[in-house]
Amino acid sequence: MAVINPKKIIREWLGIHDNAADPEFFVGTSPQAFRDRPRYNLQETIEDSLTAWRENPIARRIVSITTQYVIGKGIHFKAEQESDDRFLHQFWNHPLNRMDIRIHEWSDELCRSGNLFILLSSDPSGMSYVRAVPASQIQEIKSRDNDLEQPISFGILQPFSINQVPDSCSYGIRHFPAADRLDPTLEPAMLHFTVNRPVGAQWGEPDLSPLLRWISRYSNWLEDRARLNRYRNSFLFVVKARFGNEAQRLQRQQQLNAIPPAPGSILVTGEQEEWSVLSPQLESADANTDGLAMKKMIAAGAGIPLHFLAEPESENKTSAESAGESTYRHFEQRQKYFLWLISDLLQHTLARRAQIDLQINPDCSIQVTGDDISAADNLVLSEASSKIGELMLQLTDREMISDEEALRIIYRFMGENKSIKAIG
């Protein structure tokens, strides 16, 4: 009778063989991303997020707010080597790239789908061109057997003509290799960036994903309220009288329908008729509470205060500034990731150019900076640096502190991260 070894079965299931060079590296990894959503559910979520962004003002506002804070007035970069910096600016401003405009679209796409797939291609001169591929077109992501975070290739659903018949096409999957900065080529390759990605998953998730249900409920509620309010001023006349038979009642109703009383007119009736008005009764106070509760759920899921969604509620300036603190932290984190994204892309373009131009240093340091998240921070930092500057001046005059230490403290209160050697 054969003895079953559970550990061996699990190792084979995970793709780990006994002759692996470093089996410990496989711990916690798998060739399958078990924490990703099912394929159909992931595509449905991405498409629902896109539909919400297209049709719902709140969804579009949430995405636009994120991009406005992350991108701000623009992104700037500086390469340490002059030749590298000159080439990167040529790439950035190339008419086929127009990166100053494209980065806004990329930030929106990260919010809508949680994934950004960038197809990187190069011409014989080493100039690179970038195009974002919709996440819905990506059919599969192949990664290394021992690490999900090292993609090998991406399968893209693309149309192709059938026997060169006009307006006739079919679809097939074309595979592009993942861009490798350590082994660059001029062949088309793809980069993949994600946000809201669970540990052990390959795909990110949209910022709107947890909000879709509540955005839909709020939209339906608001549409119902708008429909009811449209008919709120509508009314019906109810006429009560004693009629001898049904024919007399129908005759009187036909007379009133033929010549109904006009609004604002004077109506005189006899004692045999009693007129009243039937109109809808709307409980606006209760409806306002219900709508505000759903809007709070949307704002909480988006990580933004209510006054960002045109809902001042009972907030004053102080409470609004306090509520915005956590929101600014969220935008700072997203901006930090987006700046790293741009830096990684620029490094790949340098590595490709270095295959043609020997003056390019692919390992050159690139500093990428973005706009300030909050203008209020500049005021606070300027006040702090002004006060600490006067104090440091007094301490250095009394020889209680060195000039280098004083400069370090001043720059720290200014929010800058510069070394004393660089300053000198």
CORTA-V903714 format. One record per residue. RES is the residue in one small letter. OMEGA is omega in whole degrees, -180 to 180 (* if undefined). Layout:
BEGIN
res-><RES;RES>
omega-><OMEGA;OMEGA>
END
This chain:
BEGIN
res-><m;a;v;i;n;p;k;k;i;i;r;e;w;l;g;i;h;d;n;a;a;d;p;e;f;f;v;g;t;s;p;q;a;f;r;d;r;p;r;y;n;l;q;e;t;i;e;d;s;l;t;a;w;r;e;n;p;i;a;r;r;i;v;s;i;t;t;q;y;v;i;g;k;g;i;h;f;k;a;e;q;e;s;d;d;r;f;l;h;q;f;w;n;h;p;l;n;r;m;d;i;r;i;h;e;w;s;d;e;l;c;r;s;g;n;l;f;i;l;l;s;s;d;p;s;g;m;s;y;v;r;a;v;p;a;s;q;i;q;e;i;k;s;r;d;n;d;l;e;q;p;i;s;f;g;i;l;q;p;f;s;i;n;q;v;p;d;s;c;s;y;g;i;r;h;f;p;a;a;d;r;l;d;p;t;l;e;p;a;m;l;h;f;t;v;n;r;p;v;g;a;q;w;g;e;p;d;l;s;p;l;l;r;w;i;s;r;y;s;n;w;l;e;d;r;a;r;l;n;r;y;r;n;s;f;l;f;v;v;k;a;r;f;g;n;e;a;q;r;l;q;r;q;q;q;l;n;a;i;p;p;a;p;g;s;i;l;v;t;g;e;q;e;e;w;s;v;l;s;p;q;l;e;s;a;d;a;n;t;d;g;l;a;m;k;k;m;i;a;a;g;a;g;i;p;l;h;f;l;a;e;p;e;s;e;n;k;t;s;a;e;s;a;g;e;s;t;y;r;h;f;e;q;r;q;k;y;f;l;w;l;i;s;d;l;l;q;h;t;l;a;r;r;a;q;i;d;l;q;i;n;p;d;c;s;i;q;v;t;g;d;d;i;s;a;a;d;n;l;v;l;s;e;a;s;s;k;i;g;e;l;m;l;q;l;t;d;r;e;m;i;s;d;e;e;a;l;r;i;i;y;r;f;m;g;e;n;k;s;i;k;a;i;g>
omega-><-178;179;-179;178;-177;-178;180;179;180;-179;178;178;179;179;-179;-179;-176;-179;179;-177;-177;-174;-179;-180;-177;-177;178;179;-179;177;178;179;-174;-178;173;172;170;-173;-179;-179;179;180;179;179;179;179;178;178;178;178;178;179;-179;-169;-174;-179;-178;179;180;-180;179;179;-178;178;179;-180;-180;179;-177;-178;-179;179;178;179;-178;-180;-180;177;-176;-180;-173;-180;178;-179;180;179;-179;177;174;177;-176;-175;-179;-178;179;178;179;-172;179;177;-174;-176;176;178;-180;179;176;-178;176;179;-174;-175;-177;-178;176;178;-178;177;-175;178;-176;175;-178;179;-179;176;-176;178;-174;174;177;180;179;-179;180;179;-179;-177;-179;175;178;180;178;-177;-175;-176;179;-175;176;-179;178;-179;180;177;-177;176;-177;176;173;-175;179;178;177;177;-179;177;177;-178;174;-176;177;-179;176;-177;175;178;175;-179;-180;-177;180;179;-173;172;177;178;178;180;-172;173;-178;178;-176;168;-180;-180;176;176;-179;179;177;-174;170;-179;-177;172;-178;-174;-180;-177;-172;-178;-176;174;178;179;180;179;179;178;-179;178;177;179;178;180;179;-180;178;-179;-178;-180;175;-179;178;173;175;-178;178;179;178;179;-178;180;-178;-180;178;179;179;179;179;179;177;177;-179;178;-180;179;180;178;179;177;-180;-180;179;-177;180;-179;177;-178;-177;179;177;-178;174;-178;177;-178;-180;178;-179;176;-174;-177;179;-180;179;178;180;180;179;179;178;179;176;178;179;-179;179;179;179;-179;-180;177;-176;-177;172;-179;177;178;-176;-178;-180;-176;170;-175;-178;-179;179;178;179;180;-178;-176;-180;178;179;177;179;179;177;178;179;178;179;178;-178;177;175;178;180;180;179;178;180;177;178;179;176;-179;178;180;-179;177;-177;-175;-178;178;-179;176;-176;180;-179;179;-180;178;-179;-178;179;-179;178;179;-178;178;-180;179;180;179;-180;-179;180;177;-180;-179;178;-178;-178;178;178;180;-180;178;178;-179;179;177;180;179;178;-180;-179;179;180;180;178;178;-180;-179;180;180;177;179;176;180;-180;180;-178;179;-179;179;180;179;-179;*>
END
